[in-house]
């Protein structure tokens, strides 16, 4: 099974701005499409790529945009994103988030 990669940011504001930029580049909100019929669905819209979460170490993370989706915006937009929002990529680790005890 392939692991899921995450963008990792040092602070919340950069993570929020990066996620908002991804939404803008993707043209959010996006109407859903019925996989069976191919018609636009009236049941809702995608309004966010992901929600940044704070890890136990204080860094902020959200799921990486897959390569095939990145290619829809072109190399210039990808380079501008990299320059504007310093990040590292890491594979998801279940130890990132503390377990809440009852």
N, C-alpha and C positions, 0 to 999 in steps of 0.2 A: 504494500500500500504506500502510495506517495504521501509524503508529509506536506502539510500546508505551510507555506511561507508567509511571514508577517513583516510589514514595515515596522521598524523600531525607532522611535523618536525620543529625544532627551526631555522634551517638555510637552505639556498638554496643548498649548496654543499652536505650536508647529504641527502637531498631529491633527488638530481640528482643521487648520487651514489646508493641510495636505489633503485630507478627506474631502473637504468642500471643493477643492480644485478638481479632484477626480470626478466629483458629481457634476461640476460645471462642464468639464470636457466630455462627459458621457451624455450630456443633455438631459439630466435628471430634472423633473420626474419622467420616468419611462413607464408607459403602459405595458401591462403584461400581454403575452400572446399565448393563445390556447395551442398547446403542442399538437393536439390531434387535428384541429381544423386550420391552424395557421392564422386565425382571425384575432384581431385585437380584443382583449378581454375587458369587460366593464367592471371586473371585481376589484380592481385596485391598481395602484401605481407603486413603482420602486422609487423611494424618495431619498435613499442614502446608499452609498456603497457599503459602508460598515460603520460601526460606532467605535471610536477609539476607547480603549480600556487601559487603565493603569495597572502595571504589573507590581508584584511585591517589591521589586527593586526600585520603584519609582518611575521607570520608563513607561512610555505610552505606545501602544501597538494597535494595528488593525490589519486585516487580511490584505495580502498583496494582490494587485490586479494581474491576472494571468497574461502570459505573453500574447496570446491570440487577441485578447481585448486591447492590450496596449498598442498593438499594431494598427488599430482602427483610428488612432489619433496622430500617428506619424512620429518619426524620430525627433523632430524639433520639439514637439510638445513633451516628449519623454525626457529629453535633455534639460529643458526648462524646469520641469518638475524636480529632477535630480538636483539641479543647482539651487532652486528656491527652498527645498525642504530636505535638509540633511538627514539621512536615515541610514540604517543598516538593515540587512535582511537576515532573518533567523527563522529556522523551522520551529513550529509550535511546540511548546513544552508544557505539559500539564502542571508543572511546578511553578509556572509564572504567577499563578493566582492562588492566594491563600484559601484554604478550605475553611468555610464558616462552620463553627461548632454551634450546636444547639444549646 
